[in-house]
Amino acid sequence: ADFTQGADVSGNNVTLWFKSSVNTTWVDVHYKVNSGVQQNVRMSFNAGAARFEHTILTAAQAEIEYFFTYNNGVPAYDTTTFTYRSGQPDPEPSTNSIYSIPASSIPQPSEGGVSLKVMNGTGGAYTDDQIYWGVIGINPVNGKWSYLDLAGRLLPISSDLNNAPGHLTKDGINYANIYHKISDANWVNLPKIESGRLFLSVGSPLYMKTFDDGFAGPDLNNPTDPNLNIIFDFVEFTVDKDGYHGNTTRVDQFGFPIQHRLVNLAGNYDRTVGELESETRSGLFAKYVNEVPYEFKSLGTLQAPYRILSPMKGPFQEGGAYENYFAGYSSISTQDILLGVGEASNPEVCAALNRHVYTEPDNWNRVDQYYQAAPANYYAKFWHDHSIDGLAYGFCYDDVNGQAAYLEVGDPKGLIVRVGW
């Protein structure tokens, strides 16, 4: 790691400290005492202790949230956030944490791409050779649907790929093998790509047919889909001349916790979205059923233990028990509201309906007023409640008012995706 850090208590004062193991000449600490106004301070260097320090007076009994900005030569980096509580700071991120990877250790990407790492955060539930990943998207050079190999090349997909050497087979049917294991590579260069998806699965690769002009992804409404008994998830992204743009998503389902971290070349962008690392898969299944209203509970059991379904994959479909869930709130159908189509195709209208602020235009951009009463998309609310910074893609237009788990930067360096458990 680039550094160690901590909080020392002396009397009623707290000294935050940062000790660098790289070429650091300055450190800023950003902190809030008892959720107050954020303070931003250049730390002093204590030569005797060989570390940077800042003392906060009369704060020993307070809660302090803090993070650091430090340089390593010319680039600067933000750390994750730490918390001091009643004399005990949070521990250093473990080697199982997405934050344990120093930004300075990320390889330089090539050809305007981004260095990609898929990380095993399952805590031993699955080994590196039991976690599969594959990237598929459109190669902007030739406009062809392609998959990513370990050399960082986008290779065209086709119908023939389903029967190519090394293909996958399930129930006597052949499928394209576009997958790698975490154990296959530490980093892979992800070149420019449009409409990209990073598919992730544990225990087995996914079984998807490829064609000359696209692919057939998992269909959770199809009772014969070969992926129904596979635990999987995915991340969406585009890499283009304007940089990296991507997100985790719960629009269709939840398979396992994902964290999605993006770091830039200049060293002034290092952000992570997704479920909180403290959340476990089994814990989220239990919390989901306990926390959502009755109408939404079955989404956590219909295809358990493989996934939690989104509303339109369950009884909110036309003909389902809750097909008229939003009736009486507006004249727009429940299906249009949940899918963002028809009369709910306007992003702001769709978001306001899902968040139950549709009849209160002054609250459309007030996050504290979202999901305060039924009918509302409580499936989406659940993911906001259990995600980093409260950001989640719980429905198709959850990016309205900046609420989606979405990251973008113009000069990407590294993309780290952690498979949690």
Secondary structure per residue as TSV (DSSP state, phi and psi in degrees):
chain	resnum	aa	ss	phi	psi
A	1	A	-	360.0	156.1
A	2	D	-	-71.5	-21.9
A	3	F	E	-159.7	165.5
A	4	T	E	-121.3	160.6
A	5	Q	E	-151.2	167.6
A	6	G	E	-177.1	-175.8
A	7	A	E	-137.4	115.5
A	8	D	E	-101.0	139.7
A	9	V	E	-107.5	131.5
A	10	S	E	-134.5	109.5
A	11	G	T	64.2	-121.2
A	12	N	T	-105.7	12.7
A	13	N	E	-108.4	152.5
A	14	V	E	-121.9	127.3
A	15	T	E	-107.5	114.6
A	16	L	E	-82.5	136.1
A	17	W	E	-135.8	155.2
A	18	F	E	-141.5	121.6
A	19	K	E	-118.4	115.7
A	20	S	E	-90.7	147.0
A	21	S	S	-113.0	10.1
A	22	V	S	-124.5	-166.1
A	23	N	S	-84.6	74.6
A	24	T	-	-108.0	126.9
A	25	T	S	-113.9	-11.7
A	26	W	-	-153.0	151.6
A	27	V	E	-142.3	132.2
A	28	D	E	-106.4	141.1
A	29	V	E	-112.8	136.5
A	30	H	E	-117.9	120.5
A	31	Y	E	-144.6	155.5
A	32	K	E	-126.6	133.1
A	33	V	E	-101.1	120.1
A	34	N	T	51.7	45.5
A	35	S	T	61.3	26.4
A	36	G	-	-81.1	-160.7
A	37	V	-	-69.0	136.6
A	38	Q	-	-68.5	132.5
A	39	Q	E	-105.1	140.9
A	40	N	E	-125.3	115.2
A	41	V	E	-133.1	136.0
A	42	R	E	-77.2	123.5
A	43	M	-	-77.8	153.0
A	44	S	E	-91.3	148.0
A	45	F	E	-94.5	124.0
A	46	N	E	-96.3	102.0
A	47	A	T	-64.4	-35.0
A	48	G	T	-63.9	-37.5
A	49	A	T	-95.6	-6.1
A	50	A	T	55.1	47.1
A	51	R	E	-152.8	162.0
A	52	F	E	-91.6	141.6
A	53	E	E	-139.7	154.2
A	54	H	E	-149.4	128.0
A	55	T	E	-101.2	132.1
A	56	I	E	-108.1	118.9
A	57	L	T	-76.0	148.2
A	58	T	T	46.0	48.7
A	59	A	-	-124.7	7.9
A	60	A	T	-62.4	-29.3
A	61	Q	T	-97.2	6.2
A	62	A	S	-94.3	171.8
A	63	E	E	-104.3	129.0
A	64	I	E	-123.2	119.3
A	65	E	E	-98.0	133.1
A	66	Y	E	-152.6	153.4
A	67	F	E	-145.7	166.6
A	68	F	E	-118.6	151.4
A	69	T	E	-117.4	127.7
A	70	Y	E	-139.8	156.2
A	71	N	E	-101.5	152.6
A	72	N	S	-129.8	88.2
A	73	G	S	74.8	-126.7
A	74	V	S	-81.1	-46.0
A	75	P	-	-65.3	152.1
A	76	A	E	-121.8	151.1
A	77	Y	E	-136.0	145.4
A	78	D	E	-95.9	140.4
A	79	T	-	-88.4	175.5
A	80	T	-	-72.1	174.0
A	81	T	-	-90.9	136.1
A	82	F	E	-113.3	161.9
A	83	T	E	-135.2	128.1
A	84	Y	E	-98.2	128.6
A	85	R	E	-135.5	122.5
A	86	S	T	45.4	47.6
A	87	G	T	87.4	1.9
A	88	Q	E	-132.6	107.2
A	89	P	E	-74.4	161.2
A	90	D	-	-61.7	146.6
A	91	P	-	-69.5	164.8
A	92	E	-	-58.9	147.0
A	93	P	-	-55.2	135.3
A	94	S	-	-76.0	170.6
A	95	T	T	-67.0	-11.3
A	96	N	T	-88.3	-2.9
A	97	S	S	-92.1	146.7
A	98	I	G	-65.4	-23.2
A	99	Y	G	-82.2	-7.0
A	100	S	G	-76.6	-11.3
A	101	I	S	-89.4	113.1
A	102	P	-	-62.5	136.2
A	103	A	G	-58.0	-32.6
A	104	S	G	-69.7	-16.6
A	105	S	G	-88.6	-5.7
A	106	I	S	-73.2	128.7
A	107	P	-	-62.2	149.9
A	108	Q	-	-68.4	128.6
A	109	P	-	-73.8	165.6
A	110	S	-	-123.4	156.6
A	111	E	T	54.9	39.8
A	112	G	T	71.4	17.6
A	113	G	-	-96.7	-153.4
A	114	V	E	-145.4	140.0
A	115	S	E	-75.4	126.3
A	116	L	E	-110.4	132.9
A	117	K	E	-131.5	128.5
A	118	V	E	-100.6	129.2
A	119	M	E	-117.5	138.9
A	120	N	E	-87.0	108.0
A	121	G	E	-114.2	26.2
A	122	T	S	-85.1	-2.3
A	123	G	T	63.4	30.8
A	124	G	T	96.8	-7.4
A	125	A	S	-63.3	-35.4
A	126	Y	S	-136.0	139.9
A	127	T	-	-82.1	168.9
A	128	D	G	-61.1	-27.4
A	129	D	G	-89.8	9.7
A	130	Q	G	-113.9	4.4
A	131	I	E	-114.6	122.2
A	132	Y	E	-108.7	147.6
A	133	W	E	-146.4	150.7
A	134	G	E	-155.2	140.4
A	135	V	E	-109.5	133.4
A	136	I	E	-137.9	140.5
A	137	G	E	-179.4	-170.2
A	138	I	E	-98.7	126.9
A	139	N	E	-77.8	115.0
A	140	P	T	-68.2	-15.2
A	141	V	T	-69.4	-39.9
A	142	N	T	-126.1	-1.0
A	143	G	T	74.5	11.4
A	144	K	E	-96.5	141.9
A	145	W	E	-63.8	133.6
A	146	S	E	-145.7	166.5
A	147	Y	E	-124.4	159.0
A	148	L	E	-95.0	129.2
A	149	D	-	-97.9	175.1
A	150	L	T	-70.6	-15.0
A	151	A	T	-85.4	2.0
A	152	G	S	81.7	21.8
A	153	R	-	-103.2	144.8
A	154	L	E	-94.9	113.1
A	155	L	E	-104.5	134.4
A	156	P	E	-61.1	140.8
A	157	I	-	-92.5	164.5
A	158	S	-	-165.1	171.6
A	159	S	G	-64.7	-33.7
A	160	D	G	-64.8	-24.8
A	161	L	G	-63.6	-24.8
A	162	N	G	-65.2	-23.5
A	163	N	G	-116.3	10.7
A	164	A	S	-71.2	160.8
A	165	P	T	-53.6	135.3
A	166	G	T	85.8	6.3
A	167	H	-	-63.4	162.1
A	168	L	E	-93.6	154.1
A	169	T	E	-137.6	134.0
A	170	K	E	-142.4	129.8
A	171	D	T	52.4	38.1
A	172	G	T	79.5	4.4
A	173	I	E	-111.6	136.2
A	174	N	E	-90.5	144.8
A	175	Y	E	-137.4	154.2
A	176	A	-	-67.2	142.2
A	177	N	-	-105.3	97.5
A	178	I	-	-109.1	17.0
A	179	Y	-	-106.1	157.1
A	180	H	E	-129.8	167.5
A	181	K	E	-107.5	154.3
A	182	I	G	-55.5	-35.6
A	183	S	G	-67.7	-12.2
A	184	D	G	-75.7	-28.7
A	185	A	-	-162.8	145.5
A	186	N	S	-78.2	-44.9
A	187	W	-	-138.6	146.5
A	188	V	E	-135.2	138.2
A	189	N	E	-76.6	122.7
A	190	L	E	-97.5	110.1
A	191	P	-	-78.7	-178.7
A	192	K	S	-56.4	135.2
A	193	I	E	-155.3	144.6
A	194	E	E	-111.5	145.6
A	195	S	E	51.7	42.0
A	196	G	E	-78.9	147.8
A	197	R	E	-132.4	134.7
A	198	L	E	-103.2	104.4
A	199	F	E	-85.2	136.4
A	200	L	E	-128.5	139.9
A	201	S	E	-153.0	157.8
A	202	V	E	-120.5	139.1
A	203	G	S	83.6	-25.4
A	204	S	S	-161.3	147.0
A	205	P	-	-71.2	167.0
A	206	L	-	-82.4	158.2
A	207	Y	-	-115.1	101.1
A	208	M	-	-129.4	132.2
A	209	K	E	-77.2	135.4
A	210	T	E	-108.0	152.7
A	211	F	E	-133.9	173.5
A	212	D	T	-65.2	-25.6
A	213	D	T	-122.8	23.4
A	214	G	E	154.1	-159.0
A	215	F	E	-151.3	162.3
A	216	A	E	-107.6	104.2
A	217	G	-	-78.1	176.0
A	218	P	-	-57.5	138.2
A	219	D	-	-119.2	101.2
A	220	L	T	-73.3	-11.3
A	221	N	T	-91.2	-3.2
A	222	N	-	-99.2	112.0
A	223	P	T	-65.4	-12.0
A	224	T	T	-107.3	8.4
A	225	D	-	-61.4	132.9
A	226	P	T	-69.5	-7.1
A	227	N	T	-102.6	3.1
A	228	L	T	-62.6	-30.4
A	229	N	T	-103.2	25.8
A	230	I	S	-118.9	135.3
A	231	I	E	-87.3	116.8
A	232	F	E	-142.7	169.7
A	233	D	E	-159.2	179.5
A	234	F	E	-159.2	162.1
A	235	V	E	-121.6	144.6
A	236	E	E	-110.9	143.8
A	237	F	E	-164.3	163.1
A	238	T	E	-134.3	138.5
A	239	V	E	-119.8	119.9
A	240	D	E	-141.7	-167.0
A	241	K	T	-63.2	-20.0
A	242	D	T	-94.9	4.3
A	243	G	E	113.3	-153.3
A	244	Y	E	-103.0	138.5
A	245	H	E	-139.1	116.2
A	246	G	E	-161.2	168.2
A	247	N	E	-157.7	155.6
A	248	T	E	-82.6	163.2
A	249	T	-	-147.1	140.6
A	250	R	-	-119.5	17.7
A	251	V	S	-61.1	-35.8
A	252	D	S	-101.6	-40.8
A	253	Q	E	-172.8	171.1
A	254	F	E	-121.5	124.2
A	255	G	-	-103.9	-48.3
A	256	F	S	-159.2	162.0
A	257	P	-	-62.8	139.9
A	258	I	E	-130.0	138.0
A	259	Q	E	-116.6	142.7
A	260	H	E	-133.1	106.2
A	261	R	E	-112.7	135.4
A	262	L	E	-126.0	129.1
A	263	V	E	-124.2	142.6
A	264	N	E	-107.6	169.6
A	265	L	S	-70.2	-36.9
A	266	A	S	-70.3	-18.0
A	267	G	S	85.4	14.1
A	268	N	-	-118.0	18.3
A	269	Y	-	-142.6	120.7
A	270	D	E	-153.9	94.5
A	271	R	E	-127.8	153.1
A	272	T	E	-133.0	137.7
A	273	V	E	-129.3	171.2
A	274	G	E	119.6	-170.4
A	275	E	B	-67.8	149.7
A	276	L	-	-59.5	140.0
A	277	E	T	-62.2	-25.7
A	278	S	T	-72.5	-14.3
A	279	E	-	-83.3	133.8
A	280	T	-	-102.8	160.4
A	281	R	H	-62.5	-49.3
A	282	S	H	-64.3	-36.3
A	283	G	H	-64.6	-39.9
A	284	L	H	-68.1	-37.6
A	285	F	H	-59.8	-46.3
A	286	A	H	-67.6	-43.8
A	287	K	H	-64.1	-38.2
A	288	Y	H	-58.1	-52.2
A	289	V	H	-63.5	-33.0
A	290	N	H	-78.1	-29.3
A	291	E	H	-98.4	-27.4
A	292	V	S	-87.4	155.3
A	293	P	-	-62.1	164.8
A	294	Y	H	-52.8	-42.4
A	295	E	H	-59.7	-26.4
A	296	F	H	-99.6	-7.8
A	297	K	H	-63.0	-38.7
A	298	S	G	-64.5	-19.9
A	299	L	G	-62.1	-23.6
A	300	G	G	-88.3	-3.5
A	301	T	T	-125.2	-21.7
A	302	L	T	-57.9	-40.9
A	303	Q	T	-123.2	25.0
A	304	A	T	-68.3	148.4
A	305	P	T	-91.4	16.2
A	306	Y	T	-83.3	-34.6
A	307	R	-	-166.0	162.5
A	308	I	E	-103.2	125.8
A	309	L	E	-86.4	153.9
A	310	S	-	-81.1	162.3
A	311	P	G	-54.7	-40.6
A	312	M	G	-79.2	1.4
A	313	K	G	-99.0	5.5
A	314	G	T	-135.2	-143.6
A	315	P	T	-76.5	10.1
A	316	F	T	-94.9	-1.8
A	317	Q	S	-68.1	162.9
A	318	E	T	-59.7	128.9
A	319	G	T	92.5	-8.5
A	320	G	S	-83.8	170.9
A	321	A	T	-60.6	-29.4
A	322	Y	T	-118.7	35.1
A	323	E	T	-62.4	-22.4
A	324	N	T	-112.7	30.6
A	325	Y	T	-55.2	-41.2
A	326	F	T	-89.3	3.9
A	327	A	B	-59.6	137.5
A	328	G	T	94.4	-21.8
A	329	Y	T	-86.8	-36.5
A	330	S	B	-155.6	172.3
A	331	S	S	-84.0	-0.6
A	332	I	S	-84.3	139.0
A	333	S	-	-68.0	153.5
A	334	T	H	-58.1	-40.5
A	335	Q	H	-65.8	-42.4
A	336	D	H	-62.9	-39.9
A	337	I	H	-63.6	-46.0
A	338	L	H	-74.6	-27.6
A	339	L	H	-96.4	-12.8
A	340	G	T	67.7	41.4
A	341	V	-	-127.1	176.6
A	342	G	G	56.2	-127.5
A	343	E	G	-71.2	-10.3
A	344	A	G	-109.0	23.4
A	345	S	-	-78.1	-16.1
A	346	N	S	-71.8	123.9
A	347	P	H	-56.2	-43.7
A	348	E	H	-66.7	-39.8
A	349	V	H	-65.5	-46.2
A	350	C	H	-58.8	-46.1
A	351	A	H	-63.5	-43.7
A	352	A	H	-62.8	-37.8
A	353	L	H	-67.2	-47.0
A	354	N	H	-63.0	-32.2
A	355	R	T	-93.1	1.2
A	356	H	T	58.6	47.1
A	357	V	-	-129.1	15.0
A	358	Y	T	-58.5	-40.3
A	359	T	T	-86.6	4.9
A	360	E	-	-128.8	77.3
A	361	P	G	-54.4	-30.8
A	362	D	G	-66.9	-16.7
A	363	N	G	-104.0	4.6
A	364	W	T	-59.3	-31.5
A	365	N	T	-110.6	19.2
A	366	R	-	-105.1	102.2
A	367	V	G	-60.0	-34.4
A	368	D	G	-68.8	-10.9
A	369	Q	G	-100.6	-2.5
A	370	Y	T	-73.5	144.6
A	371	Y	T	58.9	33.8
A	372	Q	-	-86.2	-12.2
A	373	A	S	-156.8	161.2
A	374	A	S	-86.8	154.1
A	375	P	S	-79.5	140.9
A	376	A	S	-154.5	163.0
A	377	N	-	-83.7	85.9
A	378	Y	H	-73.4	-17.7
A	379	Y	H	-62.0	-48.4
A	380	A	H	-63.9	-43.3
A	381	K	H	-55.8	-40.5
A	382	F	H	-57.9	-43.5
A	383	W	H	-70.4	-33.4
A	384	H	H	-63.4	-38.1
A	385	D	H	-68.5	-19.3
A	386	H	T	-122.3	23.4
A	387	S	B	-122.7	158.6
A	388	I	G	-59.2	128.5
A	389	D	G	58.7	17.0
A	390	G	G	69.8	17.6
A	391	L	-	-100.4	132.1
A	392	A	-	-157.9	153.1
A	393	Y	-	-99.8	81.7
A	394	G	-	-87.5	-18.6
A	395	F	S	-151.5	173.0
A	396	C	T	-60.5	-33.5
A	397	Y	T	-111.9	35.6
A	398	D	T	-73.4	-4.3
A	399	D	T	-78.9	-11.9
A	400	V	G	-60.2	131.8
A	401	N	G	64.6	27.3
A	402	G	G	65.3	33.8
A	403	Q	-	-98.1	-1.6
A	404	A	S	-85.6	156.7
A	405	A	-	-81.3	70.5
A	406	Y	E	-123.0	134.2
A	407	L	E	-128.0	142.4
A	408	E	E	-153.7	147.5
A	409	V	E	-154.5	147.7
A	410	G	S	-77.7	-21.7
A	411	D	S	-128.2	67.4
A	412	P	E	-66.6	143.7
A	413	K	E	-113.8	-54.3
A	414	G	E	-136.1	142.2
A	415	L	E	-123.0	118.8
A	416	I	E	-116.3	125.8
A	417	V	E	-119.0	120.9
A	418	R	E	-105.3	125.9
A	419	V	E	-87.9	111.6
A	420	G	E	-93.8	172.0
A	421	W	-	-155.2	360.0
